[in-house]
Amino acid sequence: MNNSSETEPQSFSAKVIIGAAYMVGTRFFVRLLGLFSVTILARVLTPEDFGVFATAALVLAFFALIKDVGVSESIIKSENTSKADLDTLWTLSFSLSVCTSILLIVFSGVIADFLKEPKLVDVLRLMAAVPILDCCYSPASSLNVKNFRFGQEFILKSTDKLVRVLAVIGLALTLRSYWALVYGALLASIFGAVVSQIAYPYLPRITLVNRDKFTSFALLAYLRGLARYVANSVDELVVRASENNALFGIYHVSKDLTRVLVIELIAPVGYALLPALVKLGDDAERFSLALQNTISVYLLATIAISFGIIAVSDDLVLLMLGPQWTEAAYFLSLVAIGGACTSLGDINQNIFISRDGAKLAAAFATARAITFVVACLLAGLFWGPAAVAVAFSVSSVAVLMIELLYIFKSIGLGILGFKYLVRPLIAGGIMLISLQYLPDVTMLPLVVALGIKAGTGALTYGVAIFLLWWVSGKPKGGEHTLIERLPSRLRKILLY
C-alpha cells in the first residue's frame, strides 16, 4: 500500500509531464507555423499595418471579455459534463457574444475617434463577426484535455493552424495591407469552427436549465478574464496611447514574438496541469508532491527559454523579421522575462482553480492587473515605451514571486519552496556569461551564427543544471522528473 501511495503522485506528475509534452509539442508545431507566417508577413507588410491590426485586436479582445464565461475551465473542472451542461454554457456564451458584436459595431466610430485612427471603423465592424463565429466551435478541445487525449488535441490544433497560416500568407501576398490580417482572422475563426465540429460534432440547443450550476463560476471567470486582459495588454495600451502606429506596431510585434517564443511554449503546461490536479481530489500529500514536481519543471523551462531569447534577440529579430524591424529586438529583450512570468501566472491560476479556489484565482488576477496598470502608467507618463516594457517585466516577476510564496505556503513548504528557483537561475546566469565570451561569429551567415549561439546556450544551460543538481545530492524535483522520462539506459547513467 505504501509503495502504491508513493507512486501515485509520480503517476499524476507523469500525466502532467506527458500531457504538457504533447501540448508543448502541439504548440511548438503550431508556433513553428506561426513563426513562418510572421517571417513572411513582416517582409510583406509594414510596421504601420501591424499597428492598425494590433490596435483593432486589442479593442476586440476587450469587448470579447463580455462573452468570457469560462467555458473550457468549466468543462475541464466539472466531474461529469452532460449535454445539458454544454448547452447551458453555449447559450450563455452565445447570448453574450451577440451583445459583444452589437457593441463593437455601435461604438466603432467612437473608438476610432478616441484613438485618432479612422481606419479602425471598418476594421472593427468587420471583426465584430469574430465573437459569433467563435460560438460555432464545438467543445472538442476542452473534452480532449479533460480526458487526457492529447494526441487528438495535437492533430486538431495543428490542422487548424496550418490552414490559418496558409490563408493569411496568401492574403498578404495578394492584398499587401493590414486587410490581409483582418480577413485572415475571420477565416481563422471559420475554419477553426469547422475543424472542431469535424473532431467532435456538436449541435447546441438554446437552454439555461443548468445556469445555477455555472453562474457563480462564470462571474468569477469574467473577473479573471478582465484582469488577465488588463495585465497582458496594459503595456501595449499605454504605448499605443502615446506613440504612432509604426512604433506601436514594432512594440506589438516584439510582444507577439514573446508570445510565440515564450508564452505559447509554457502555457500548455497549465492547460495539461488543470485536469490532472482536479483528479487528485482532496489528497493533500499527493497534490503537494505532484505540484512541486510540476512547478520545478516549468521554472526550469521558463528560465532557459526567456534567458536564451534575451541573449540572441538581435540575431533572432534580424533573421525572422528583416532589417526594418531591428528596433523590435530591443523591446523583445526587455519583455521576454515579463512574458514568461505572466505565462507562469496563468499556470498558477489553474492551480488555484483546481482546488476550488475560483475566488482566490480572481483575487490574485485582480491584484496582478492593478500592479501592472500602476507600473506601466507611471513608466509611460514619465519615461516612455522602453520604461513601459521594463515595468511590465519587473511587475511580472514581483507578482509571480508573491503567488509562488502563497502556493508554497499552502502545501507546507513556505519560503523553502524557492529552492526550485535557485538552480535554474544560476544555470541561466552561467548561460548568459558563456555567450558573452563566445568567439566572434558575426562573419558567419546569420542563420549559422544564431544556431551556434542557441546551441551553445542550450548545451551550457543543460550541463550547468545537471551539475548543480548532482552537486546538490540529486534531489527530487524537475530535473529528476525529466530524467525519469529518458530512455532507461541513459536514465540509469544519469541517476546512478
ABEGO torsion letter per residue (X at the ends): XAAAAAAAAAAAAAAAAAAAAAAAAAAAAAAAAAAAAAAAAAAABBAAAAAAAAAAAAAAAAAAAAABAGAAAAAAABABBBAAAAAAAAAAAAAAAAAAAAAAAAAAAAAAAAAGBAAAAAAAAAAAAAAAAAAABBAAAAAAAAAGBAAAAAAAAAAAAAAAAAAAAAAAAAAGBAAAAAAAAAAAAAAAAAAAAAABBBBBBBBAAAAAAAAAAAAAAAAAAAAAAAAAAAAAAAAAAABBAAAAAAAAAAAAAAAAAAAAAAAAAAAAAAAAAAAAEABAAAAAAAAAAAAAAAAAAAAAAAAAAAAAAAAAAAAAAEAAAAAAAAAAAAAAAAAAAAAAAAAAAAAAAAAGAAAAAAAAAAAAAAAAAAAAAAAAAAAEAAAAAAAAAAAAAAAAAAAAAAAAAAAGAEAAAAAAAAAAAAAAAAAAAAAAABBBAAABBAAAAAAAAAAAAAAAAAAAAAAAAAAAGGBBEAAAAAAAABBAAAAAAAAX
